[in-house]
Amino acid sequence: MQTKQPADAFIVTVIREPAKEVTFGDVIISALGVTGVLVILSLVLAGVLAFVLVRWRRRHPPEQDHLPSVSPLVSGPAPPPSSPTP
């Protein structure tokens, strides 16, 4: 059994908006944005690391007495400079 459509019926076709074009300039600007964020992040992390290392060095100065040298060319610690005798 076939049904007949009424004569005054119409068909609606929904047309989507076209996708926005991505130009070469858009890609370059996006890449520079990502690069800029990475550069700024690396500078901040380098500053934090430098701050931590400077603080660590100030709180823990190097020891004055070191272990003896194991080099065969160095016999021991250098003697203090002698002052001239009059």
C-alpha positions in Angstrom: 0.0 0.0 0.0 1.5 3.3 -1.0 0.7 6.5 0.7 0.5 9.7 -1.2 2.2 12.8 0.1 0.1 15.9 0.2 0.6 18.3 -2.7 1.6 21.2 -0.4 4.5 19.4 1.3 8.1 20.7 1.0 11.5 19.3 1.9 13.9 21.3 4.1 17.6 20.8 3.6 19.9 22.1 6.4 23.1 23.5 5.0 26.0 23.8 7.5 28.3 26.8 7.5 31.5 26.2 5.7 34.6 25.5 7.9 36.8 28.5 8.4 39.9 28.4 6.2 43.3 28.1 7.9 45.8 30.3 6.1 49.5 30.1 6.2 49.6 33.3 8.3 47.3 31.6 10.9 49.7 28.7 11.2 52.7 31.0 11.6 51.0 33.1 14.3 50.0 30.0 16.2 53.5 28.5 15.9 55.0 31.8 17.2 52.5 31.8 20.1 53.5 28.3 21.1 57.2 29.1 20.7 56.8 32.2 22.8 55.1 30.3 25.6 57.9 27.7 25.6 60.6 30.4 25.6 59.0 32.2 28.5 58.5 29.0 30.4 62.2 28.0 29.9 63.4 31.4 31.1 61.2 31.2 34.3 62.5 27.7 35.0 66.1 28.8 34.4 65.6 31.7 36.8 64.1 29.4 39.5 67.0 26.9 39.1 69.6 29.7 39.3 68.0 31.1 42.5 67.9 27.6 44.1 71.6 27.0 43.2 72.8 30.4 44.5 70.8 29.9 47.8 72.2 26.4 48.2 75.8 27.5 47.6 75.4 30.3 50.1 74.0 28.0 52.8 76.5 25.2 52.1 79.9 26.8 51.3 82.6 24.5 50.0 84.8 22.9 52.6 88.3 24.4 53.1 90.0 21.1 53.6 89.9 18.8 50.7 90.9 15.2 50.3 94.5 14.7 49.2 95.1 14.7 45.5 95.3 11.3 43.8 97.2 12.7 40.8 100.8 11.4 40.5 101.9 14.9 39.3 100.7 16.7 42.4 102.6 15.8 45.6 100.4 17.5 48.0 98.8 20.8 48.9 100.8 23.8 47.9 102.9 25.3 50.7 102.0 28.8 51.8 104.0 31.5 50.1 107.1 32.4 52.0 107.7 36.0 53.0 111.0 37.6 52.1 113.4 37.8 55.1 115.3 41.1 55.7 
